[in-house]
Structures are given as structure tokens and as C-alpha cells.
Amino acid sequence: MSVEVLAGLRRSNVMQWEPGWYRPAEWLSPYVLGYVIEDTPSGPDLRIRCIPNGVVVMTLDLFSPPRRSLAGANADVSPSPVVGMHGGVYVLDTAGSRRSASALLTPWGAHTLFGLGMHELTDHIVSVTDLVGQEGRQLAERLAEQSSVPARLAMLDETLSRWFDTRREPSSTVVWAWRRLEQRAGKISIDALAREVGWSRRLLQARFRDQIGLSPKKVARILRFHRAATALITGQPRLSELAVECGYWDQAHLNLEFRNMCGHTPLDFVRAVRGGRAYPQRE
């Protein structure tokens, strides 16, 4: 019997390092938000309902637990997976035993690291070896040989620093536009955003598709959801008022977006989080 949990809740509208993550080397921070080291010898199998949150996750398995994606056609997930940007909730089944090291990448960091259009990863989960070749497998093997968390973190910093050093810089305009969407929690029209950066709407959409993997409109929807989710968890205002405050047409629109983004109604979402079914636990 598996335990169902939610994953991917943002603590803030601004993408940043969060408690429970290990910080990367300072110069990696524009690309790597943090590391997560898991070493769980045993535990219940998990059904993880993953909420889109603007992070690309590269997991390096220190041993290969069985995983299965329940999004679209059910399929086994390759060892050491990279999870691309998703526009809606997706579900993963994973074994209770987990030993892994994950790098949580900004979308433009992933674009820089992997050197491909991020739309190619959108709504996909692929093996790290498909993106960086045997270096990915070798890094996972070397990490497994390390006996301590600090040693694994140092190896991640050293290897990712070397990998990023040979890549070209991402577009500063795309990064600025993303930050602007974060600052406004998604409550800005895409036409207004395009005018602010001095691009046409079409060019802005094309650059986001290439370097982010989602359209600006989809990113705005994700950010609005997280703003509403945080408000519900911390204060639970009236849903009709929350809908207007967060930029939804009405409460029905809010309910629909919650189902699209987390698979729950707003009230069922709050019950899940407050009932301890968020993973990892929010502080």
C-alpha cells in the first residue's frame, strides 16, 4: 500500500533556496537552487502528486529504485531521471527505499546545462544519460562511493561547476522576464510584459519556449496558483475573495485551476497539507 503525498509547493512567489535543501556553491546559484540528498533505507512506497513549480529536477540515483509515471501512458521511469517543466500536476509512484542526490535547477540553468530547447523536455521525464551522456552515469557512481553528505555536496559543486563552465550564458532578458512574473505573482498581461522587455509578444513566447519550456502565460498560471495555495495554507480567506485577489475570474475558475495544478479542490488541498501529506514537510 502506497502513501499519497503532494510535492512541489513553493514557499514564496520568488524562486529561491529553501530550508531542507543544501546550498550550492555561490557562483552556481543562478543555475542551481539547491541540492536534496535522500538516504531512506526503508519506508512506505509513495505515490507523489507533483505540483508544477518552475524547477527542473535532475536526480542521480545512488541505487535504482523502481519508479513509474502515471502521466499519460503509464511508463517506467529510467534511473537517474531529469524531470522537465510541467504545465500541470503529474503523478509518480516510487519505492520506499530511496538513495539519491538531486540538483534543483532553474529552467534557464537546465537550458544552459543540457544545451537543448527546453520545450523538448516539457512534460517529459528522461534519463540524465540521454542529456549529458556517460558523464551522468559516472557522476552517480562516484556519488554512491562517497560516505558522507558533505563529500557528495562537494562533488556535485565541483562537477556542475565544470559542466557549466563550458556552456554559454542564458538570455538575461528571459531571466528578467521570469523574475518580473514572479514579482507580480503572475498578475501581469503578457502584452505588458513584452512591452517592458522591448520584445514582441511572439518573440517573448518563442524565447520562453526555448529557454524555459513553458509559455509566459503558463508560467503566470503556475505562479498565480502558488500564491493562492500559500494564502490558503497560511490564512484560508474566503475562496471568492481569494479568487479575485489572485487574478482568477471567479471561484469556479480558482477551483478548476487547483484541479489542474494539484489534482485537488482548494479545500481538499488544504486538508492534505495540514494533514501532513506534503513532501517534504513544510516548516
C-alpha positions as CSV (number, residue, x, y, z in Angstrom):
1,M,0.0,0.0,0.0
2,S,1.5,3.3,-1.0
3,V,1.1,6.7,0.8
4,E,-0.1,9.6,-1.4
5,V,1.7,12.9,-0.8
6,L,2.0,16.3,-2.5
7,A,5.3,17.6,-3.7
8,G,6.5,20.9,-5.3
9,L,4.9,23.5,-3.1
10,R,6.7,26.8,-3.3
11,R,7.2,28.9,-0.1
12,S,7.3,32.1,-2.0
13,N,6.5,33.6,-5.4
14,V,10.2,34.2,-5.9
15,M,12.3,31.2,-6.9
16,Q,14.9,30.8,-4.2
17,W,16.8,28.4,-2.0
18,E,14.5,26.8,0.7
19,P,15.1,25.1,4.1
20,G,15.6,21.4,3.7
21,W,17.8,22.0,0.6
22,Y,21.6,22.2,0.7
23,R,23.0,25.3,-0.8
24,P,25.2,25.1,-3.9
25,A,28.4,27.0,-4.4
26,E,27.6,30.7,-4.6
27,W,28.5,31.1,-8.2
28,L,26.2,28.2,-9.2
29,S,23.2,29.9,-7.5
30,P,21.8,31.5,-10.8
31,Y,21.5,28.0,-12.2
32,V,21.2,25.6,-9.2
33,L,18.6,26.4,-6.5
34,G,19.7,23.7,-4.1
35,Y,20.5,20.1,-3.6
36,V,18.4,17.4,-1.9
37,I,20.2,14.3,-0.5
38,E,17.9,11.3,0.3
39,D,19.1,8.3,2.2
40,T,16.0,6.3,3.2
41,P,16.8,2.6,3.7
42,S,13.2,1.7,4.1
43,G,9.7,3.3,4.2
44,P,6.3,3.1,2.6
45,D,6.1,3.3,-1.1
46,L,5.0,6.7,-2.2
47,R,2.5,8.0,-4.8
48,I,3.8,11.5,-5.3
49,R,1.3,14.1,-6.8
50,C,3.8,16.6,-8.2
51,I,2.8,20.2,-8.5
52,P,4.4,22.3,-11.3
53,N,6.7,24.8,-9.6
54,G,9.2,26.2,-12.2
55,V,12.0,23.8,-11.2
56,V,13.8,21.2,-13.3
57,V,14.9,18.3,-11.1
58,M,18.0,16.2,-12.0
59,T,18.1,13.2,-9.7
60,L,21.2,11.0,-9.6
61,D,20.3,7.6,-8.2
62,L,22.8,6.0,-5.8
63,F,20.9,2.9,-6.4
64,S,18.0,2.5,-8.8
65,P,14.6,2.3,-7.1
66,P,11.6,1.4,-9.3
67,R,9.6,4.4,-10.4
68,R,6.5,4.6,-12.6
69,S,5.0,7.7,-14.2
70,L,1.2,7.8,-14.2
71,A,1.0,10.8,-16.5
72,G,-0.4,10.0,-19.9
73,A,0.7,6.5,-20.9
74,N,1.9,4.7,-17.7
75,A,5.6,4.0,-18.1
76,D,8.6,3.0,-16.0
77,V,11.0,5.9,-15.3
78,S,14.6,5.5,-16.2
79,P,17.2,5.5,-13.4
80,S,18.7,9.0,-12.6
81,P,15.8,10.9,-14.2
82,V,15.6,14.5,-15.2
83,V,12.1,15.9,-14.8
84,G,11.4,18.7,-17.3
85,M,9.0,21.6,-16.7
86,H,5.4,20.5,-16.4
87,G,2.3,22.7,-17.0
88,G,0.0,20.7,-14.7
89,V,0.0,18.1,-12.0
90,Y,1.6,14.7,-12.7
91,V,1.9,11.6,-10.6
92,L,4.9,9.3,-9.8
93,D,5.0,6.0,-7.9
94,T,8.3,5.3,-6.2
95,A,9.6,2.7,-3.9
96,G,10.0,3.4,-0.2
97,S,13.8,2.8,-0.3
98,R,15.5,5.9,-1.8
99,R,19.2,6.8,-2.0
100,S,19.8,9.7,-4.4
101,A,21.3,13.2,-4.8
102,S,19.2,15.7,-6.7
103,A,20.1,19.1,-8.2
104,L,17.2,21.5,-8.4
105,L,17.8,23.7,-11.5
106,T,16.3,26.9,-12.7
107,P,14.8,26.4,-16.2
108,W,17.4,28.6,-17.8
109,G,20.1,26.7,-15.8
110,A,18.8,23.4,-17.3
111,H,18.7,25.0,-20.7
112,T,22.4,26.1,-20.3
113,L,23.5,22.8,-18.8
114,F,21.8,20.4,-21.3
115,G,22.2,22.7,-24.3
116,L,18.8,22.0,-25.8
117,G,15.5,23.7,-26.3
118,M,13.6,23.3,-23.0
119,H,10.4,22.6,-24.9
120,E,11.9,19.2,-25.7
121,L,11.7,18.3,-22.0
122,T,8.3,19.9,-21.3
123,D,6.0,17.3,-19.7
124,H,8.8,14.6,-20.1
125,I,11.0,12.6,-17.8
126,V,14.2,11.3,-19.3
127,S,17.4,9.7,-18.2
128,V,20.3,12.0,-17.4
129,T,22.5,9.9,-19.7
130,D,20.2,10.9,-22.6
131,L,21.2,14.6,-21.9
132,V,24.9,14.5,-20.7
133,G,26.0,11.1,-21.9
134,Q,28.0,8.7,-19.7
135,E,29.2,11.6,-17.5
136,G,25.8,11.4,-15.8
137,R,26.1,7.7,-15.0
138,Q,29.7,8.2,-13.9
139,L,28.7,11.0,-11.6
140,A,26.0,8.9,-9.9
141,E,28.5,6.1,-9.4
142,R,31.1,8.4,-7.8
143,L,28.4,9.9,-5.6
144,A,27.5,6.4,-4.4
145,E,31.1,5.8,-3.4
146,Q,31.1,8.8,-1.0
147,S,30.4,8.1,2.6
148,S,29.1,11.5,3.8
149,V,26.7,14.2,2.7
150,P,29.4,16.9,2.7
151,A,31.5,14.8,0.3
152,R,28.6,14.4,-2.0
153,L,27.8,18.1,-2.0
154,A,31.4,19.0,-2.8
155,M,31.4,16.5,-5.7
156,L,28.1,18.0,-7.0
157,D,29.6,21.5,-6.8
158,E,32.8,20.5,-8.5
159,T,31.2,18.6,-11.3
160,L,28.4,21.0,-12.1
161,S,30.9,23.9,-12.0
162,R,33.0,22.1,-14.6
163,W,29.9,21.3,-16.7
164,F,28.6,24.9,-16.6
165,D,32.0,26.4,-17.3
166,T,31.9,25.2,-20.9
167,R,28.3,26.4,-21.6
168,R,27.1,29.7,-22.9
169,E,25.2,32.1,-20.7
170,P,21.4,32.2,-20.8
171,S,19.5,35.2,-22.1
172,S,19.4,37.9,-19.3
173,T,16.2,39.2,-20.8
174,V,14.4,35.9,-20.4
175,V,15.6,35.7,-16.8
176,W,14.4,39.3,-16.1
177,A,11.0,38.5,-17.6
178,W,10.7,35.4,-15.4
179,R,11.6,37.5,-12.3
180,R,9.1,40.1,-13.3
181,L,6.4,37.4,-13.5
182,E,7.5,36.2,-10.0
183,Q,7.3,39.7,-8.6
184,R,3.8,40.1,-9.8
185,A,2.8,36.6,-8.8
186,G,1.6,36.1,-12.4
187,K,-0.7,39.1,-12.4
188,I,0.6,40.9,-15.4
189,S,-0.6,40.6,-19.0
190,I,1.8,39.0,-21.5
191,D,1.5,42.0,-23.8
192,A,2.5,44.3,-20.9
193,L,5.5,42.1,-20.1
194,A,6.6,42.0,-23.8
195,R,6.5,45.8,-23.8
196,E,8.6,46.0,-20.6
197,V,11.3,43.9,-22.1
198,G,11.1,45.6,-25.5
199,W,10.2,42.4,-27.5
200,S,7.1,41.5,-29.5
201,R,4.7,39.0,-27.8
202,R,5.7,36.4,-30.4
203,L,9.4,36.8,-29.7
204,L,8.9,36.6,-25.9
205,Q,6.8,33.4,-26.4
206,A,9.5,31.9,-28.6
207,R,12.3,32.6,-26.2
208,F,10.3,31.2,-23.3
209,R,9.6,28.1,-25.2
210,D,13.3,27.6,-26.0
211,Q,14.8,28.6,-22.6
212,I,12.0,27.9,-20.1
213,G,9.9,25.2,-21.8
214,L,6.6,26.8,-21.0
215,S,4.9,29.9,-22.4
216,P,4.8,33.1,-20.3
217,K,1.1,32.6,-19.9
218,K,1.6,29.1,-18.5
219,V,4.3,30.4,-16.1
220,A,1.9,33.1,-14.9
221,R,-0.8,30.5,-14.2
222,I,1.6,28.4,-12.1
223,L,2.7,31.5,-10.1
224,R,-0.9,32.5,-9.5
225,F,-1.7,29.0,-8.3
226,H,1.2,29.1,-5.8
227,R,0.2,32.5,-4.5
228,A,-3.3,31.2,-3.9
229,A,-2.0,27.9,-2.4
230,T,0.2,29.8,0.1
231,A,-2.7,32.1,1.1
232,L,-4.9,29.1,1.7
233,I,-2.3,27.3,3.9
234,T,-1.5,30.4,6.0
235,G,-4.8,32.0,6.4
236,Q,-7.6,30.4,4.3
237,P,-9.5,33.5,3.3
238,R,-12.9,33.2,1.6
239,L,-12.4,31.5,-1.7
240,S,-14.4,34.1,-3.6
241,E,-12.2,36.8,-2.3
242,L,-9.0,34.8,-2.9
243,A,-10.0,34.2,-6.5
244,V,-10.3,37.9,-7.2
245,E,-7.1,38.7,-5.2
246,C,-5.0,36.2,-7.2
247,G,-6.3,37.1,-10.6
248,Y,-8.9,34.5,-11.3
249,W,-12.2,35.3,-12.9
250,D,-14.3,33.8,-10.1
251,Q,-14.3,30.9,-7.6
252,A,-15.2,28.4,-10.2
253,H,-12.1,29.4,-12.2
254,L,-10.0,29.0,-9.0
255,N,-11.4,25.5,-8.3
256,L,-10.6,24.5,-11.9
257,E,-7.0,25.7,-11.7
258,F,-6.5,23.8,-8.4
259,R,-7.6,20.6,-10.0
260,N,-5.3,21.3,-13.0
261,M,-2.3,22.2,-10.8
262,C,-2.6,19.8,-7.9
263,G,-5.4,17.4,-8.6
264,H,-7.5,18.6,-5.6
265,T,-10.1,21.2,-4.8
266,P,-8.8,24.1,-2.8
267,L,-10.3,22.7,0.5
268,D,-9.0,19.2,-0.2
269,F,-5.6,20.6,-0.9
270,V,-5.5,22.4,2.5
271,R,-6.6,19.2,4.2
272,A,-3.8,17.3,2.5
273,V,-1.1,19.8,3.5
274,R,-2.4,20.3,7.1
275,G,-2.7,16.6,7.4
276,G,1.0,16.1,6.9
277,R,0.7,14.8,3.3
278,A,3.1,17.4,1.8
279,Y,6.6,16.0,0.8
280,P,9.0,17.2,2.1
281,Q,7.3,18.6,5.1
282,R,6.8,22.4,5.1
283,E,8.3,24.0,8.2
